[in-house]
């Protein structure tokens, strides 16, 4: 593999991190990005924590060996399972994870009721428990484990009758009951229309992509590593599947 020493690597378990990549490209239009989705092993969200950590570390090692100047872990599940170990292993690299936008939700709706949609793995991790503890006094938080939605997004069916059938039993009991729902998986914005339709128009959807992009810019500027160019994008996936690459590009342009 060729070295990509001035590229920002963006990693996800599959196609979901494209939702973060969209914000990164808006925030950093002159940068070069290498997007890698581990589609051969997707989804991560129903795997044991140690397996998620091993898969994440293997992907990170591959990307680091290519010389990328920064790594954005655009996967909530991988961030929850492995971000601390990644930072221990690569202390001199810029490594940025994503977490559910619970702070934004609690700031906007103090004393309100906020749902957190995430994979079962994200919701069970200690990292999420610590995040929940920080904001438990500011708003009521409802956990919404949406197993199965990642697979539909990976198949290009985030807003489909199948997605609506899957999510209806989970979300309809909360219709017009929640001030906001935090999308705690980067795949979920691609099911945003379905989620909004089931929850009702008064529930605001929030995700961590914009904050992750701003933090990436800040860290690069701080390290004097911002790139001045025309921008570039490479998309790769562990399944070596042209259809997945085409789906990534289609989602990027949504």
C-alpha positions in Angstrom: 0.0 0.0 0.0 1.2 3.5 -0.8 2.0 5.9 2.1 -0.5 8.7 2.6 1.5 10.9 4.9 -0.7 14.0 4.5 -4.1 12.2 4.6 -6.6 12.1 7.4 -7.8 8.6 7.9 -11.5 8.1 8.7 -12.5 4.7 10.0 -15.8 3.1 10.5 -17.2 -0.5 10.8 -18.8 0.0 7.4 -20.5 2.9 5.6 -21.9 4.8 8.6 -18.8 7.0 9.0 -19.7 8.6 5.7 -22.1 10.7 7.8 -19.1 12.1 9.7 -17.0 12.4 6.6 -19.6 14.8 5.1 -19.1 17.2 8.0 -15.3 16.7 7.9 -15.2 17.7 4.2 -17.4 20.7 4.9 -15.2 21.8 7.8 -11.9 20.9 6.0 -12.5 21.2 2.2 -8.8 21.4 1.4 -7.8 18.2 3.2 -7.1 14.8 1.7 -9.2 12.0 3.2 -8.8 8.2 3.2 -12.0 6.6 4.2 -11.8 3.0 5.3 -14.9 0.9 6.2 -14.5 -2.5 7.7 -17.5 -3.8 5.8 -16.2 -7.4 5.8 -16.7 -7.4 9.6 -19.8 -5.2 9.9 -21.7 -4.7 12.1 -19.6 -4.1 15.2 -22.5 -3.2 17.4 -23.6 -6.7 18.3 -20.0 -8.1 18.8 -18.3 -8.7 22.2 -16.2 -5.7 23.3 -12.9 -7.5 23.0 -13.6 -8.5 19.4 -14.6 -4.9 18.6 -11.3 -3.7 20.1 -9.3 -6.2 18.2 -10.9 -5.3 14.9 -10.5 -1.6 15.5 -6.8 -1.9 16.5 -6.1 -4.0 13.4 -7.7 -1.4 11.1 -5.9 1.4 12.9 -2.5 -0.3 12.6 -3.1 -0.7 8.8 -3.9 3.0 8.5 -1.1 4.1 10.7 1.4 2.0 8.7 0.3 4.0 5.6 1.5 7.2 7.4 -1.8 9.1 7.8 -1.3 12.3 9.9 -4.5 11.8 11.9 -7.1 9.1 12.6 -10.8 9.9 13.0 -12.7 7.0 14.5 -16.1 7.7 12.9 -17.8 4.9 14.7 -19.4 5.2 18.2 -19.1 1.5 18.9 -15.4 1.4 18.0 -14.7 4.6 19.9 -16.4 3.3 23.1 -14.5 0.0 22.9 -11.0 1.1 21.8 -10.3 4.8 21.8 -8.3 4.7 25.1 -6.2 1.9 23.8 -5.6 3.6 20.5 -4.3 6.7 22.3 -2.0 4.6 24.4 -0.6 2.8 21.4 -0.2 6.0 19.3 0.6 8.8 21.8 2.1 11.1 19.2 -0.7 10.8 16.7 -3.9 12.9 16.4 -6.6 10.4 17.2 -10.2 11.6 17.5 -13.2 9.6 18.4 -16.9 10.3 18.3 -19.4 10.1 21.1 -23.2 10.6 21.4 -24.1 14.3 21.3 -25.6 14.1 24.8 -24.1 17.4 25.9 -25.7 19.3 23.0 -29.0 17.7 23.9 -28.8 18.5 27.6 -27.8 22.1 26.8 -30.7 22.6 24.4 -33.3 20.8 26.6 -32.4 21.2 30.2 -34.8 19.2 32.3 -36.2 17.6 29.2 -36.4 14.0 28.0 -33.7 12.8 25.6 -33.5 9.5 23.9 -30.1 7.9 22.9 -30.3 5.6 19.9 -27.2 3.4 19.7 -26.0 -0.1 19.1 -26.3 -2.5 22.1 -22.5 -2.5 22.3 -22.2 1.3 22.6 -24.9 1.4 25.3 -23.3 -1.2 27.5 -19.8 0.3 27.4 -18.2 2.0 30.4 -17.5 5.1 28.3 -21.2 5.6 27.7 -22.0 5.0 31.3 -19.5 7.8 32.2 -21.1 10.1 29.7 -24.6 9.3 31.0 -23.5 10.0 34.5 -22.3 13.5 33.5 -25.7 14.6 32.2 -28.1 12.5 34.3 -28.9 15.5 36.5 -29.6 17.8 33.5 -32.1 15.7 31.6 -33.9 12.4 31.7 -32.2 9.9 29.3 -34.0 7.0 27.6 -31.8 4.3 26.1 -33.0 3.1 22.7 -30.9 0.1 21.4 -31.6 -0.2 17.7 -30.2 -3.6 16.8 -30.5 -4.4 13.2 -30.6 -0.9 11.8 -26.9 -0.9 10.9 -27.4 -3.9 8.6 -30.2 -2.1 6.8 -28.0 1.0 6.3 -25.2 -1.2 5.0 -27.6 -2.5 2.5 -28.7 1.0 1.4 -32.1 0.7 3.1 -31.8 3.3 5.9 -35.0 4.9 4.8 -37.1 2.0 3.6 -40.2 0.1 4.6 -37.9 -2.5 6.2 -36.3 0.1 8.4 -39.7 1.4 9.4 -40.9 -2.1 10.3 -37.8 -2.6 12.4 -38.0 0.7 14.3 -41.7 1.0 14.8 -41.9 -1.2 18.0 -38.9 0.7 19.4 -39.9 4.3 18.6 -43.7 4.5 18.4 -44.1 4.3 22.2 -42.1 7.5 22.4 -43.9 9.4 19.7 -44.2 13.1 20.7 -42.7 12.1 24.1 -39.1 13.1 23.6 -37.5 16.5 23.2 -34.6 15.1 21.3 -33.0 11.9 20.1 -29.3 11.6 20.0 -28.2 9.4 17.1 -25.4 7.5 18.8 -24.3 5.5 15.8 -22.9 7.1 12.7 -25.1 4.8 10.5 -28.3 6.2 12.0 -28.4 9.6 10.2 -29.0 7.7 7.0 -32.2 6.5 8.6 -33.1 10.0 9.8 -36.3 10.4 7.7 -37.7 7.1 9.0 -36.7 7.9 12.6 -38.3 11.4 12.4 -41.5 10.1 10.9 -41.9 7.6 13.7 -41.1 10.0 16.6 -43.0 13.0 15.3 -42.0 16.4 14.0 -41.4 17.9 17.5 -38.5 15.6 18.3 -35.1 17.0 17.3 -32.4 14.6 16.0 -28.8 15.3 17.0 -25.6 13.5 16.1 -21.9 13.9 16.9 -20.6 14.5 13.4 -20.4 18.3 13.4 -18.6 18.4 16.7 -16.1 15.7 15.6 -15.3 17.7 12.5 -14.7 20.9 14.5 -12.5 19.0 16.9 -10.5 17.6 14.0 -9.9 21.0 12.6 -8.9 22.4 16.0 -6.4 19.6 16.6 -4.8 19.8 13.1 -4.5 23.6 13.4 -2.9 23.3 16.9 -0.3 20.9 15.4 0.2 23.1 12.4 -0.9 20.2 10.1 -3.7 21.8 8.1 -3.4 21.1 4.4 -3.6 23.8 1.7 -4.7 22.1 -1.5 -7.7 21.2 -3.6 -8.9 18.4 -1.4 -9.0 14.7 -2.3 -10.9 11.6 -1.2 -10.1 7.9 -1.4 -12.7 5.3 -0.3 -11.8 1.8 0.6 -13.5 -1.1 2.3 -12.2 -4.4 3.7 -14.7 -6.4 1.6 -13.1 -5.0 -1.6 -16.6 -4.6 -2.9 -17.3 -2.0 -5.7 -21.0 -1.9 -4.7 -20.1 -0.8 -1.2 -17.8 1.9 -2.6 -20.6 3.1 -4.8 -23.0 3.2 -1.8 -20.5 5.2 0.1 -20.3 7.8 -2.7 -24.1 7.9 -3.0 -24.5 8.5 0.7 -21.8 11.1 0.7 -23.8 13.1 -1.9 -27.2 12.6 -0.2 
